[in-house]
């Protein structure tokens, strides 16, 4: 709070002047905190969402590549799951929280048929940073992230129809 003091100037009139020494630094710190805290939280949130998006996108692409390059469907599913685990571990995400769906076209019963297409869909949820899970709020505390990748089985590989 500015201090007020009585001063006299050259004409002898008494005037009240305010001494604002040191208030600029206090205002700067207050305004800085009010603006900086939400900005830091925004940066943390956006970076968590972007990192998860990169992880899920790369994992789905790699899982589809591994799937179409496998010799059997059982080997393809194991390889795709391992590819997802490795890709997500690079970004610090847990593969147990990811739901993987594999669909095959044009023949859903034969995923590795020549020139067939394999689509790998991954879905996960990213929790917002610095929000404890014990809060019972009506707003979502996590954001869903999903990715899809499609690869074609080689005409020289796979299983002949």
N, C-alpha and C positions, 0 to 999 in steps of 0.2 A: 504494500500500500504506500503510495507516495506521501512523503512528509511535506508538510506545508510550513513555511516560515515567513515571518514578516520581514520585508526588506524595504529599504529606502533607496530611492534613486536620487539622482542629482537635483531634482526639483523639490525634494523634501516631502513628497507624497508617499504615504505608506501603501505598499502593494503586497498582495499575497502571491508568492511564487511557489511552485511545487518542485521538489527535488526528486527527480526520477532516476537517480543514480542506481544502477544495478537491476532495474526492472526489465530491461531488454533481455538480459540473459535468462531471467525467470520466465518471461513470455516465450522465448525461443525454446526452452526446455519443455514447457507445457505444450506448446503447439507441436513441437517435434514428436513428443510421445503420442499425442492424440492422432497424428498423421502416420507415424512410423509403425505403431503396433498393428493396425489393420493392413498396412502395406506388407509387412513381414509375413503375416498370416496368409495373405493372398498369394504371395510368392511360394510359401510352403505348400499350400493347397494345389496351386497350378502345377508345381513341379512334381508332386506326388501323382496327380492325375496324368500328366504327360509321360512320366516314367512308366506307369502302369499301361498306358496306351501303347507305348513302344514295345514293352515286354509282351503283351498279349498279341500284338500284330506280328512280331517276329516269331513268337512261339507257334502261332497258327500256320504261318507260312512254312516254317521248318518242319512241323508235324506233317503237313500235306506232302512235302517233298520226300520225307522219309517213308510215308505210307505208300506212295506210288512206286517207290524203288525197292520194295520188299518182295520176297518170294511167296509168302503166304499171308493170309489175313491175320492170323494169330501173331505172326512176327511183325506185321505192319502195325497192329494195335500196340504191342509192347514198345516198338521203336518210336511210334508217335508219342506215347506217354513219356518215354525217356527224353525225347526231344523237347517236349513241353517243360519238363522238370528242369532241364539244363538251361533253356532259354529264360525261364522265369527266375531261376537262381541267380543269373547274371544281374538281374535288377532287384534282387532281394525280396522277391515275392514267393509265397508258399504255393506249390502246385496242388496241394490238397484243397485249396479254396477255389480252384478253377474247374468249371464244368466243361467237358469236351464232348462234342457230338460229331460223328463222322457220317456223312451221307454220300451215297454213290449213285451216279447216273450214267447211262440210261437204264442199267440193270441193278436195282438196289440189292439183289441177292448175290451178285458177283462183283465185289468191289474192285478186284484187280483184273477185270476183263480188259483186253487190249482196246486202246483208244477210249476207255471209259474215263469218267471224271470223278475225282474224289474231292469232297469239300469238307474241311475241318472248321468247325465253329467252336470258339472258346469264349466263355463268359465268366467274369469275376466281379467282385465288388471291392472298391477301394474305400477304406475308412478315411474320414476326414482327419487331418492331423490335429493333435492337442485336444481332442474331444474324448473324454472318458466314456467307455461303453455302459457305465452304470447309470448315466443320465436317462431319464424316461421322458424324452422329448417327442413332440408330435411331428418333428421334421426328420427327414432321413439323415442318418449319420454316416452313410456310405453312398458312393456313386457307382452305378453299374458300368462296366467297361466290357465291350465285346468286340470280337474280330472274326473274320471269315477269310479263308484262303482256299482256292481251288487249283488243283493240278491235274494234268491229264496223264493217264497211264500210257507209257510208250507203246507204239505199235509192234515193237520188237520184244517187249517184255510182257510181264503179266501172264494171264492164263488165257489160252485160246478159247473162243466160244464153242 
